[in-house]
Amino acid sequence: ELKGTLRRGGELVLETLVVDGPEGYSLMPEDRYGQMRNVWFLPSCPTLLRWLDKTGFRNAQVVDVSETTTDEQRQT
């Protein structure tokens, strides 16, 4: 769906959670991850890049990997 919303030559900026690991590695929480109902997979960066390539995105790159701190978490 994301690719279909882009104009020709458009750029996708994807902010997501990732885990450390080799290509092919992904964490798949059994229920919820960090009480977030919309997190189904947490891929490693190489896995995420492979997924993007397989879905037709070209020249994908990781620009920044930052650790998520408790200050960034929403209070529930």
C-alpha positions as CSV (number, residue, x, y, z in Angstrom):
1,E,0.0,0.0,0.0
2,L,2.8,2.4,0.8
3,K,4.4,2.1,-2.6
4,G,1.1,2.7,-4.3
5,T,0.7,6.1,-2.6
6,L,4.0,7.5,-3.9
7,R,4.4,9.5,-7.0
8,R,6.8,8.3,-9.6
9,G,10.3,9.0,-8.2
10,G,8.8,9.7,-4.7
11,E,10.6,8.9,-1.5
12,L,9.4,6.9,1.4
13,V,10.6,7.9,4.9
14,L,9.9,5.0,7.2
15,E,10.4,5.3,10.9
16,T,10.1,1.9,12.7
17,L,11.4,-0.3,15.4
18,V,14.3,-2.7,14.6
19,V,16.3,-5.2,16.5
20,D,20.0,-6.2,16.2
21,G,20.5,-9.3,14.1
22,P,21.6,-10.6,10.7
23,E,19.6,-10.6,7.5
24,G,16.7,-12.9,7.9
25,Y,16.3,-12.2,11.6
26,S,13.0,-10.8,12.9
27,L,11.4,-10.8,16.3
28,M,7.8,-11.9,16.2
29,P,6.1,-11.2,19.5
30,E,3.4,-13.7,20.5
31,D,1.0,-11.1,21.7
32,R,1.9,-7.4,22.0
33,Y,5.4,-5.8,22.0
34,G,5.7,-3.0,24.6
35,Q,1.9,-2.9,24.9
36,M,1.8,-1.6,21.3
37,R,-1.1,-3.3,19.5
38,N,0.2,-2.5,16.0
39,V,3.6,-4.2,16.2
40,W,3.7,-7.6,14.5
41,F,7.3,-7.9,13.6
42,L,10.6,-6.3,14.6
43,P,13.1,-6.9,11.9
44,S,16.8,-6.4,11.9
45,C,18.0,-3.6,9.6
46,P,19.3,-6.0,6.9
47,T,15.9,-7.9,7.0
48,L,14.0,-4.6,6.7
49,L,16.1,-3.6,3.7
50,R,15.5,-7.0,2.1
51,W,11.7,-6.7,2.7
52,L,11.7,-3.3,1.0
53,D,13.7,-4.6,-1.9
54,K,11.3,-7.6,-2.3
55,T,8.3,-5.2,-2.4
56,G,9.8,-3.1,-5.2
57,F,11.5,-0.2,-3.3
58,R,14.9,0.7,-4.7
59,N,17.9,2.3,-3.2
60,A,16.7,1.8,0.3
61,Q,19.1,2.8,3.0
62,V,19.1,3.0,6.8
63,V,19.8,6.7,7.7
64,D,19.8,6.4,11.5
65,V,19.4,3.8,14.2
66,S,18.7,5.3,17.6
67,E,17.9,3.6,20.9
68,T,14.4,4.2,22.1
69,T,14.5,5.6,25.6
70,T,11.8,5.7,28.3
71,D,11.5,9.5,27.8
72,E,10.1,8.8,24.3
73,Q,7.5,6.4,25.6
74,R,3.8,7.4,25.9
75,Q,2.4,7.1,29.4
76,T,-0.6,4.7,29.4
